[in-house]
């Protein structure tokens, strides 16, 4: 098993960006430009590494190599994006890797691109990259292939295998990971662990509460310690945790409603199956059926949200009541979007920078959760 935290350190220490490795301060998959640039780099790395994995590290300053971290990113549908745009799409993984010196809500993203030994190209255009665009990696640059006959081949297999071998996990790293997790979650978060198949260690923590006869956790953090990857993180959602001798099961709920009438809805189930041969797989199933609300009520809420947003944009002070309504703005925009208000999602996205600048971050945290839910529904 590869310790992903150690692998990231090895990649950062080995060299600057090169033909098997790229680094980014952040990803912007909510915009066409950001999505296109990410796809370009995946295409280039895949084409340049026919026999070995290639990597993109996210949450690192380009000039200084300083680890700054990014928000937890739910990767479960990112392969759908790759499949949608590529001929010969590579298999990729996005993993969230916690680092002890980062805040609890920050991680380093690690994209692993598996080799396929086939030429990957765009099967449809996006942003300024037309259909049939094909890229390769030369040093730290992702370049357009103009002639497939002169397409340069890289031989990084021995280098990458050595970096991965030096990132192999051991019992000391595993124990240190468990101790780090418990130390970080010692304040009423009920940290615990479970060993699967005598080799996989899963740690989880959260605030317990009983809802309709179920034990649910909020402020949930779940890590597979052997590989130092964060499997789940949420500041708001309620999560049910179950397990047996070979599986760890996460059922995610979201609380939705208008005014005081809120209900818990199952959002997604994630099952991690551990095998006897030292491997595991992760299966996700979307459970969510969006609730339907009265159109007239939603139209009123939508108009109120738009008025609040306009006040923020014009820097007009809010009343005490409006400040309270502002905390519900992401939730109500999300409900409107799920009920076919076509502009609600773009309104929500336009509020992002405004809410981020507020002293009270609760609305901004709620906005990020709302966008995450909408992304899950879209890609499913």
C-alpha positions in Angstrom: 0.0 0.0 0.0 1.2 3.5 -0.8 1.1 6.2 1.8 -0.3 9.1 -0.2 1.0 11.8 2.1 4.5 10.4 1.8 4.1 10.1 -2.0 3.1 13.8 -2.2 6.2 14.7 -0.2 8.4 12.6 -2.5 6.9 14.2 -5.6 7.4 17.7 -4.3 11.0 16.9 -3.2 12.0 15.0 -6.4 12.0 17.8 -8.9 9.9 20.6 -10.3 6.9 19.8 -12.5 7.9 17.4 -15.2 6.5 14.9 -17.7 4.9 12.7 -15.0 3.8 15.2 -12.4 2.0 18.6 -12.2 1.0 20.8 -9.3 -1.8 23.3 -8.9 -2.8 25.7 -6.2 -6.5 24.8 -6.8 -8.9 23.3 -9.3 -11.8 25.3 -10.7 -14.2 22.7 -12.1 -17.2 24.9 -11.8 -16.1 27.0 -14.8 -15.6 25.9 -18.4 -12.1 27.3 -18.5 -11.1 25.6 -15.3 -12.6 22.3 -16.4 -10.9 22.6 -19.8 -7.5 23.2 -18.3 -7.8 20.3 -16.0 -8.8 18.0 -18.9 -5.9 19.3 -20.9 -3.4 18.3 -18.2 -5.0 14.9 -17.7 -4.8 14.3 -21.5 -1.1 15.4 -21.7 0.0 13.3 -18.7 -1.9 10.3 -19.9 -0.3 10.5 -23.4 3.2 11.0 -22.0 3.1 8.1 -19.5 2.1 5.0 -21.3 3.7 2.6 -18.7 3.5 4.3 -15.4 1.1 6.4 -13.2 1.2 10.2 -13.5 0.1 12.7 -10.9 -1.4 16.1 -10.3 -1.0 17.5 -6.8 -3.5 20.2 -5.8 -3.1 22.7 -3.0 0.5 23.6 -3.5 1.9 27.1 -4.3 3.6 26.9 -7.7 6.7 29.1 -6.9 7.5 28.1 -3.4 6.2 24.5 -3.2 4.4 25.6 0.0 1.5 23.3 1.0 -1.6 25.5 1.4 -4.3 22.9 1.0 -7.8 23.0 -0.6 -11.3 22.1 0.4 -12.3 18.5 0.6 -13.5 17.5 -2.9 -15.9 14.7 -3.4 -14.4 12.8 -6.3 -17.0 10.1 -6.8 -18.2 11.5 -10.2 -15.0 12.9 -11.6 -14.4 9.9 -13.8 -17.7 10.7 -15.5 -16.2 14.0 -16.6 -13.2 12.3 -18.0 -15.3 9.8 -19.9 -17.6 12.5 -21.2 -14.8 14.4 -23.0 -12.2 11.9 -24.0 -11.5 9.3 -26.7 -9.6 6.6 -24.8 -10.2 8.1 -21.4 -7.7 7.1 -18.7 -8.9 5.8 -15.3 -8.2 8.5 -12.7 -8.6 8.8 -8.9 -9.0 12.0 -6.9 -7.9 11.5 -3.3 -8.0 13.9 -0.4 -4.9 13.7 1.7 -4.8 15.3 5.1 -1.6 17.0 6.4 -1.2 17.6 10.2 -0.2 21.3 9.8 -3.2 22.2 7.7 -6.6 23.2 9.3 -8.9 20.3 9.8 -11.1 21.4 6.8 -8.2 21.5 4.4 -6.5 18.7 2.5 -4.1 18.2 -0.4 -5.7 16.8 -3.5 -3.9 14.0 -5.4 -5.0 13.0 -8.9 -3.6 9.7 -10.0 -3.8 9.0 -13.8 -3.4 5.3 -14.6 -1.6 4.3 -17.8 -3.6 2.9 -20.7 -1.0 3.0 -23.6 -3.5 4.5 -26.0 -3.6 8.0 -27.4 -6.1 10.2 -25.5 -7.9 13.0 -27.3 -10.9 15.3 -26.9 -14.0 13.8 -28.5 -15.8 17.2 -28.1 -14.7 20.7 -27.7 -14.6 22.7 -24.5 -13.5 26.4 -24.0 -10.7 27.0 -26.6 -9.8 23.4 -27.1 -11.6 22.0 -30.2 -12.8 18.5 -30.9 -9.9 16.0 -31.5 -7.3 18.2 -29.6 -4.5 16.0 -28.3 -1.9 17.0 -25.8 1.4 15.7 -24.5 3.8 16.7 -21.7 7.2 18.3 -22.3 8.9 19.2 -19.1 6.4 21.3 -17.1 4.3 22.2 -20.1 1.2 20.5 -21.6 1.6 21.0 -25.3 -0.7 20.4 -28.3 0.3 17.5 -30.6 0.5 18.8 -34.1 1.8 15.6 -35.7 1.1 12.2 -34.1 3.9 10.7 -36.2 6.5 12.8 -34.3 4.7 12.5 -30.9 7.6 12.2 -28.3 7.6 9.3 -25.9 8.7 9.6 -22.3 10.2 6.7 -20.3 9.4 7.5 -16.7 8.6 4.0 -15.5 11.7 3.4 -13.4 11.6 6.9 -11.8 7.9 6.7 -10.9 8.2 3.1 -9.6 11.1 4.2 -7.3 9.0 7.2 -5.9 6.0 4.9 -5.3 8.2 2.3 -3.6 9.8 4.9 -1.3 6.2 5.9 -0.3 5.3 2.4 0.8 3.4 2.2 4.1 4.7 0.5 7.2 3.4 0.0 10.8 5.1 3.1 12.1 3.4 5.3 9.6 0.1 3.7 10.3 0.4 4.1 14.0 1.5 7.7 13.7 -1.5 8.3 11.4 -3.9 6.8 14.1 -2.4 8.9 16.8 -2.5 12.0 14.7 -6.2 11.4 14.0 -7.1 10.9 17.6 -5.1 14.0 18.7 -6.9 16.1 16.1 -10.4 14.9 17.1 -10.1 14.9 20.8 -12.8 17.6 21.5 -16.1 15.7 21.8 -15.8 14.1 18.4 -15.9 10.5 19.5 -12.9 9.3 17.5 -12.7 5.6 17.0 -11.1 3.0 14.6 -11.7 -0.4 13.1 -9.2 -2.8 11.5 -10.4 -4.7 8.4 -8.8 -7.9 7.0 -5.9 -7.5 9.5 -4.3 -4.7 7.5 -6.7 -1.8 6.7 -7.3 0.8 9.5 -10.2 3.2 9.2 -10.6 6.0 11.7 -13.7 8.2 12.0 -15.0 10.9 14.3 -18.1 13.0 14.6 -20.7 14.5 17.0 -23.3 11.8 17.8 -27.1 12.5 17.9 -30.3 10.4 17.6 -32.7 11.2 14.8 -35.8 9.0 14.3 -34.2 6.1 16.1 -31.0 6.3 14.1 -27.5 7.3 15.4 -26.2 10.0 13.1 -23.0 11.9 13.1 -22.3 15.5 12.1 -18.9 17.2 11.6 -17.8 13.9 10.2 -14.2 13.0 9.3 -13.3 9.5 8.0 -9.8 8.4 7.0 -8.2 5.3 5.6 -5.0 5.6 7.6 -2.9 3.1 5.7 -2.9 5.3 2.6 -3.4 8.6 4.5 -6.5 9.6 2.5 -9.6 11.2 3.7 -12.6 9.2 2.6 -15.3 11.6 3.8 -15.5 15.1 5.3 -18.5 17.3 6.0 -19.1 20.3 8.2 -22.9 20.1 7.9 -24.3 16.8 6.6 -25.6 14.0 8.9 -24.0 10.6 8.4 -25.0 7.1 9.4 -22.0 4.7 9.8 -22.2 1.0 9.7 -19.7 -1.8 9.1 -19.2 -5.6 9.1 -16.1 -7.8 8.8 -15.2 -6.7 5.3 -17.1 -3.5 4.5 -17.4 0.1 5.9 -20.7 1.8 4.9 -21.4 5.5 4.9 -24.9 6.8 4.4 -25.2 10.5 4.0 -28.3 12.5 4.8 -29.1 16.1 4.1 -31.6 18.2 6.0 -33.9 20.2 3.7 -37.0 22.3 4.3 -38.7 25.7 4.3 -39.2 27.7 7.4 -39.4 25.2 10.3 -40.5 22.2 8.3 -37.3 20.3 7.8 -36.8 16.6 6.9 -33.8 14.4 6.6 -33.3 12.9 3.1 -30.9 10.1 2.3 -28.4 11.6 -0.2 -25.8 8.9 -1.1 -24.5 5.6 0.2 -20.7 4.8 0.0 -19.5 1.2 0.5 -15.8 0.5 1.0 -15.1 -3.2 0.4 -11.9 -4.6 1.7 -10.4 -7.7 0.0 -8.1 -10.5 1.3 -5.4 -9.6 -1.3 -4.6 -6.2 0.1 -6.8 -4.1 -2.2 -10.2 -2.4 -1.7 -12.9 -0.8 -3.9 -15.3 2.0 -3.3 -18.9 1.9 -4.6 -21.2 4.8 -4.4 -25.0 4.9 -5.0 -27.0 8.1 -5.2 -30.2 7.7 -3.1 -31.5 11.2 -3.4 -35.0 12.1 -4.7 -35.4 15.9 -4.5 -38.5 17.0 -2.6 -41.0 19.1 -4.5 -42.4 22.3 -3.1 -45.2 24.7 -4.0 -44.1 26.8 -6.9 -45.6 30.1 -5.6 -43.8 29.6 -2.2 -40.5 28.9 -4.0 -41.0 31.9 -6.3 -41.3 34.1 -3.2 -38.1 32.7 -1.6 -36.3 33.0 -4.9 -37.2 36.6 -5.3 -36.2 37.3 -1.7 -32.8 35.7 -2.2 -32.3 37.7 -5.3 -33.0 40.9 -3.4 -30.6 39.9 -0.6 -27.9 39.1 -3.2 -28.4 42.5 -4.9 -28.0 44.3 -1.5 -24.7 42.4 -0.9 -23.5 43.3 -4.4 -24.2 47.0 -3.8 -22.8 46.8 -0.3 -26.1 47.9 1.3 -26.3 47.1 5.1 -28.7 44.3 6.0 -31.3 44.3 8.7 -31.1 41.8 11.5 -33.9 39.8 9.9 -32.1 39.9 6.5 -28.9 38.6 8.2 -30.8 35.6 9.5 -32.3 35.0 6.1 -28.9 35.2 4.5 -27.8 32.0 6.4 -30.7 30.2 4.6 -29.9 31.6 1.2 -27.7 28.7 -0.1 -30.3 26.1 1.1 -33.2 27.9 -0.5 -31.3 28.5 -3.8 -30.4 24.8 -3.8 -34.1 23.8 -3.3 -35.1 26.2 -6.1 -32.5 24.6 -8.4 -33.7 21.1 -7.6 -37.2 22.3 -8.4 -36.3 23.5 -11.9 -35.5 27.1 -11.3 -32.9 27.2 -14.1 -31.0 30.3 -12.9 -30.9 29.4 -9.2 -27.5 27.5 -9.5 -25.8 30.4 -11.3 -27.2 32.8 -8.7 -25.8 30.5 -6.0 -22.4 30.5 -7.7 -22.4 34.3 -8.0 -22.9 34.6 -4.2 -19.8 32.6 -3.5 -17.2 35.4 -3.3 -19.7 37.7 -1.5 -20.4 35.2 1.3 -16.7 34.3 1.6 -15.9 37.9 2.5 -18.4 38.1 5.3 -17.2 37.9 8.9 -19.7 35.2 9.7 -18.7 32.2 7.5 -21.8 30.0 8.2 -23.5 31.0 5.0 -20.4 30.4 3.0 -19.9 26.9 4.5 -23.6 26.2 3.7 -23.0 27.4 0.1 -20.1 25.0 -0.5 -22.2 22.1 0.8 -25.1 23.1 -1.5 -22.9 23.2 -4.5 -21.5 19.8 -3.6 -25.0 18.3 -3.5 -25.9 19.9 -6.8 -22.7 18.5 -8.4 -23.5 15.0 -7.1 -27.0 15.2 -8.6 -25.7 16.6 -11.9 -23.1 13.9 -12.5 -25.4 11.1 -11.5 
